[in-house]
Amino acid sequence: MKRLGIFVAMVLIVAMLFASGCAEEAPEEVPEEVPEENVEGGVEEEVVVEEEIVVEEEVPEEMGEEIVVEEEVPEETGEIKGMDGEYSPVINPEDFVEEIDNPYFPLTPGTTFVYEGESEEENKTLRSEVNVTNETKVIMGINTTVVRETEYEDDELEEETFDWYAQDKDGNVWYFGEDSKEYDEDEVVNTTGSWEAGVDGAQPGIIMSGDPQVGDVYYQEYLEGEAEDQAEVVSLNESVTVAYGSFENCLMTREWNPLEPDSEENKYYAPGVGLLLEEEVEGGAERLELVEIINE
């Protein structure tokens, strides 16, 4: 019996040791499996992050393309508003001719154009005489033709202007400035409208294109802040009747000055004759039409 008791005790001890060994191995397996699951989970998260980074890198590229588009818009606007931007025409005396024979703006020395009309707002009779003189004036190395214009209101002299024009080989008639005097009771009271190309930043402008096309826009004169008249070709096939006669296929221009935004006028030119009619369409109601051409 004593030996049997010892044997039973040893069996119990072995059983306890076996159970204790199993209990110690279980916790070791759990931490080994958990990290492996976490590592795999971590790999998956990194993949997701990398995909998000790729997407974020593509977005700036698309935004970059949008920025390019935004940069193109000002360039197109600049072209549309080119007349409001920097203006610096290239003038070469060798490109100019002596005679001004543009069909829409012929200036033959000895010719006088007479215009008459009324100022509806002030109810005054208007008369303008434009005389192409035999005089010339050299401006920027170019021999310009001097044109004297006198304006009357109710037969009283209001303004006298000496304008300077020249034509280039392409038929463009350029305006090189004016010597302007305003009168009150036969006395000069103002000369601020005077300017000369090449002096104090003033630049010549085109008074009539050699090949006018609908939509053309150009400066007629330019002295920043003082003389910035512009014109646009509106039509080439107008029918116009004035006191001097009726004409077809007339050129119509719209003219304005950005320094006087509330003022605008239309002018009509007949080929082989010149200016037929000018009328204010904004800022006034003056109308002048050709009534006579005098040739000396």
C-alpha positions as CSV (number, residue, x, y, z in Angstrom):
1,M,0.0,0.0,0.0
2,K,2.8,2.4,0.7
3,R,4.3,1.9,-2.7
4,L,0.9,2.3,-4.3
5,G,0.5,5.6,-2.5
6,I,3.9,6.8,-3.7
7,F,3.0,5.9,-7.3
8,V,-0.3,7.7,-7.2
9,A,1.4,10.8,-5.8
10,M,4.0,10.7,-8.7
11,V,1.2,10.4,-11.3
12,L,-0.6,13.4,-9.8
13,I,2.7,15.4,-9.7
14,V,3.3,14.6,-13.4
15,A,-0.3,15.5,-14.3
16,M,0.1,18.8,-12.5
17,L,3.4,19.6,-14.2
18,F,1.9,18.8,-17.7
19,A,-1.1,21.0,-17.0
20,S,1.2,23.8,-15.8
21,G,3.3,23.5,-19.0
22,C,0.2,23.8,-21.2
23,A,-0.9,26.9,-19.3
24,E,2.5,28.6,-19.9
25,E,2.6,27.8,-23.7
26,A,-0.9,29.4,-24.3
27,P,0.1,33.0,-23.5
28,E,3.2,32.8,-25.8
29,E,1.1,31.9,-28.9
30,V,-1.3,34.8,-28.4
31,P,1.2,37.6,-28.6
32,E,2.9,36.0,-31.6
33,E,-0.3,35.9,-33.5
34,V,-1.5,39.4,-32.5
35,P,1.6,41.1,-33.8
36,E,1.4,39.2,-37.1
37,E,-2.2,40.4,-37.5
38,N,-1.2,43.9,-36.6
39,V,1.7,43.9,-39.1
40,E,-0.6,42.7,-41.8
41,G,-3.1,45.4,-40.8
42,G,-0.2,48.0,-40.9
43,V,0.8,47.0,-44.4
44,E,-2.8,47.4,-45.6
45,E,-2.9,50.9,-44.0
46,E,0.3,51.9,-45.7
47,V,-1.0,50.9,-49.1
48,V,-4.1,53.0,-48.5
49,V,-2.0,56.0,-47.5
50,E,0.2,55.6,-50.6
51,E,-2.9,55.6,-52.8
52,E,-4.1,58.7,-51.1
53,I,-0.8,60.4,-51.7
54,V,-0.9,59.5,-55.4
55,V,-4.4,61.1,-55.6
56,E,-3.2,64.2,-53.8
57,E,-0.2,64.5,-56.3
58,E,-2.6,64.3,-59.2
59,V,-4.9,67.1,-57.8
60,P,-2.2,69.8,-58.0
61,E,-1.4,68.8,-61.6
62,E,-5.1,69.5,-62.4
63,M,-5.0,72.7,-60.5
64,G,-1.9,73.7,-62.4
65,E,-3.8,73.2,-65.7
66,E,-6.5,75.5,-64.3
67,I,-4.0,78.2,-63.5
68,V,-2.7,78.1,-67.0
69,V,-6.2,78.8,-68.3
70,E,-6.5,81.7,-65.9
71,E,-3.3,83.1,-67.2
72,E,-4.6,82.9,-70.8
73,V,-7.7,84.9,-70.0
74,P,-5.8,88.2,-69.3
75,E,-3.8,87.7,-72.4
76,E,-6.9,87.6,-74.5
77,T,-8.4,90.5,-72.6
78,G,-5.2,92.4,-73.2
79,E,-5.7,91.9,-76.9
80,I,-9.3,93.1,-76.8
81,K,-8.3,96.1,-74.7
82,G,-5.1,96.7,-76.5
83,M,-6.1,100.3,-77.3
84,D,-6.2,100.9,-73.5
85,G,-2.7,99.6,-73.0
86,E,0.8,100.6,-74.1
87,Y,0.8,102.3,-77.5
88,S,4.1,102.8,-79.4
89,P,3.8,102.8,-83.2
90,V,6.9,102.4,-85.3
91,I,7.4,105.4,-87.5
92,N,9.9,105.3,-90.3
93,P,10.1,108.4,-92.6
94,E,11.1,106.2,-95.5
95,D,7.7,104.5,-95.3
96,F,5.8,107.7,-96.1
97,V,4.8,109.3,-99.4
98,E,4.1,112.9,-100.4
99,E,0.5,112.6,-101.7
100,I,-2.5,111.8,-99.5
101,D,-4.9,110.0,-101.9
102,N,-6.7,107.5,-99.6
103,P,-10.1,107.2,-101.3
104,Y,-11.9,107.7,-98.0
105,F,-9.7,110.6,-96.9
106,P,-8.2,112.4,-99.9
107,L,-6.4,115.6,-99.1
108,T,-5.7,117.5,-102.3
109,P,-4.1,120.9,-101.6
110,G,-6.4,123.8,-102.5
111,T,-9.6,121.8,-101.6
112,T,-12.1,123.1,-99.0
113,F,-14.8,121.0,-97.5
114,V,-17.7,122.9,-96.0
115,Y,-20.0,121.3,-93.4
116,E,-23.1,122.7,-91.8
117,G,-25.5,121.5,-89.1
118,E,-27.3,122.4,-85.9
119,S,-26.7,121.8,-82.2
120,E,-30.1,120.7,-81.0
121,E,-29.4,121.2,-77.3
122,E,-28.2,124.8,-77.7
123,N,-30.2,125.5,-80.9
124,K,-27.2,127.0,-82.6
125,T,-26.2,126.9,-86.3
126,L,-22.9,125.2,-86.9
127,R,-20.5,125.6,-89.8
128,S,-17.1,124.0,-90.3
129,E,-14.6,124.8,-93.1
130,V,-11.8,122.3,-93.7
131,N,-9.1,123.7,-96.1
132,V,-6.2,121.6,-97.4
133,T,-3.4,124.1,-97.6
134,N,-0.3,124.1,-99.7
135,E,1.8,124.3,-96.5
136,T,3.8,121.4,-95.0
137,K,5.3,120.8,-91.6
138,V,8.1,118.3,-90.8
139,I,7.3,116.1,-87.8
140,M,9.4,113.1,-86.8
141,G,11.3,113.5,-90.0
142,I,8.1,113.3,-92.1
143,N,6.7,116.0,-94.4
144,T,3.1,116.4,-93.3
145,T,0.3,118.2,-95.0
146,V,-1.2,121.2,-93.1
147,V,-5.0,121.3,-93.0
148,R,-6.7,124.4,-91.5
149,E,-10.1,123.9,-89.9
150,T,-12.3,126.7,-88.7
151,E,-15.5,126.1,-86.7
152,Y,-18.3,128.6,-86.2
153,E,-21.4,128.8,-84.0
154,D,-24.0,131.3,-85.2
155,D,-21.3,132.8,-87.5
156,E,-18.9,133.4,-84.6
157,L,-15.5,131.8,-84.7
158,E,-15.3,129.2,-81.9
159,E,-12.2,127.3,-82.8
160,E,-9.3,127.3,-85.3
161,T,-7.1,124.2,-85.8
162,F,-4.1,123.4,-87.9
163,D,-4.0,119.6,-88.3
164,W,-1.0,117.7,-89.6
165,Y,-1.5,114.6,-91.8
166,A,0.7,112.2,-93.8
167,Q,0.1,108.9,-95.7
168,D,2.3,105.8,-95.7
169,K,3.0,103.4,-98.5
170,D,0.2,101.2,-97.4
171,G,-2.3,104.0,-97.8
172,N,-2.8,104.6,-94.1
173,V,-3.4,108.3,-93.3
174,W,-1.6,109.3,-90.1
175,Y,-2.5,112.1,-87.8
176,F,0.6,113.8,-86.3
177,G,-1.1,116.4,-84.1
178,E,-2.7,119.8,-84.1
179,D,-2.2,123.4,-83.2
180,S,-5.6,124.3,-81.7
181,K,-7.0,127.6,-80.5
182,E,-10.4,128.2,-79.0
183,Y,-12.0,131.7,-79.2
184,D,-14.4,133.8,-77.3
185,E,-15.3,137.1,-78.9
186,D,-12.4,136.8,-81.3
187,E,-9.9,136.3,-78.5
188,V,-7.9,133.1,-77.9
189,V,-9.0,131.6,-74.6
190,N,-7.7,128.0,-74.7
191,T,-5.0,126.1,-76.5
192,T,-5.0,122.9,-74.3
193,G,-6.1,120.7,-77.3
194,S,-2.7,121.2,-79.0
195,W,-0.2,118.4,-79.3
196,E,2.6,117.2,-81.6
197,A,3.8,113.7,-82.3
198,G,7.2,113.1,-80.9
199,V,6.9,115.8,-78.3
200,D,6.4,115.0,-74.6
201,G,5.4,111.4,-75.3
202,A,2.8,112.2,-77.9
203,Q,2.4,109.5,-80.7
204,P,0.7,109.8,-84.1
205,G,-2.5,107.9,-84.8
206,I,-4.3,106.6,-87.9
207,I,-7.2,108.8,-89.0
208,M,-8.0,106.4,-91.9
209,S,-6.8,102.9,-92.7
210,G,-5.4,102.0,-96.1
211,D,-7.5,98.8,-96.0
212,P,-10.3,99.3,-93.6
213,Q,-12.1,96.1,-92.4
214,V,-15.1,95.8,-90.1
215,G,-14.0,95.4,-86.6
216,D,-10.7,97.3,-86.9
217,V,-9.9,99.4,-83.8
218,Y,-7.2,102.0,-83.7
219,Y,-5.9,105.1,-82.0
220,Q,-6.5,108.3,-84.0
221,E,-4.2,110.3,-81.7
222,Y,-2.3,109.6,-78.5
223,L,-1.0,111.8,-75.7
224,E,-1.6,110.0,-72.5
225,G,-4.2,111.7,-70.3
226,E,-4.9,114.4,-72.9
227,A,-5.5,113.0,-76.4
228,E,-6.6,109.4,-76.7
229,D,-9.3,109.4,-79.5
230,Q,-10.1,105.9,-80.9
231,A,-12.1,104.6,-83.8
232,E,-13.7,101.3,-84.9
233,V,-14.8,100.4,-88.4
234,V,-18.5,99.5,-88.1
235,S,-19.6,99.1,-91.8
236,L,-18.4,99.3,-95.4
237,N,-21.7,99.4,-97.2
238,E,-23.7,102.3,-95.8
239,S,-26.0,104.4,-97.9
240,V,-25.8,108.1,-97.0
241,T,-27.6,111.2,-98.2
242,V,-26.4,114.7,-97.3
243,A,-26.9,118.1,-98.8
244,Y,-23.9,117.5,-101.1
245,G,-25.5,114.3,-102.6
246,S,-26.4,110.6,-102.1
247,F,-23.7,108.0,-101.8
248,E,-23.4,104.2,-101.6
249,N,-20.8,101.8,-100.1
250,C,-19.9,104.3,-97.5
251,L,-17.5,103.6,-94.6
252,M,-19.0,104.1,-91.1
253,T,-16.8,104.5,-88.0
254,R,-17.6,104.7,-84.3
255,E,-15.4,107.2,-82.5
256,W,-14.9,107.8,-78.8
257,N,-12.4,109.1,-76.2
258,P,-11.9,107.0,-73.0
259,L,-11.2,110.3,-71.2
260,E,-14.7,111.3,-72.0
261,P,-16.7,108.0,-71.5
262,D,-20.1,109.7,-72.0
263,S,-19.3,111.0,-75.5
264,E,-19.5,109.1,-78.8
265,E,-20.1,109.9,-82.4
266,N,-20.5,108.2,-85.8
267,K,-18.8,109.3,-89.0
268,Y,-19.5,108.3,-92.6
269,Y,-17.0,108.5,-95.5
270,A,-17.7,108.1,-99.2
271,P,-15.0,106.7,-101.5
272,G,-13.5,109.4,-103.8
273,V,-15.0,112.1,-101.6
274,G,-14.1,111.8,-98.0
275,L,-16.0,112.7,-94.8
276,L,-19.7,113.1,-95.5
277,L,-21.4,113.2,-92.2
278,E,-20.6,113.2,-88.5
279,E,-23.2,112.9,-85.7
280,E,-23.1,112.6,-82.0
281,V,-24.9,109.6,-80.6
282,E,-23.9,110.0,-76.9
283,G,-23.2,113.1,-74.9
284,G,-24.8,115.5,-77.4
285,A,-26.9,115.9,-80.5
286,E,-24.6,117.8,-82.9
287,R,-24.8,116.9,-86.6
288,L,-22.6,118.1,-89.4
289,E,-23.0,117.2,-93.0
290,L,-21.1,118.0,-96.2
291,V,-22.8,120.8,-98.1
292,E,-20.0,121.9,-100.5
293,I,-16.6,121.1,-101.9
294,I,-14.6,124.1,-103.2
295,N,-11.6,123.5,-105.5
296,E,-9.2,126.4,-106.1
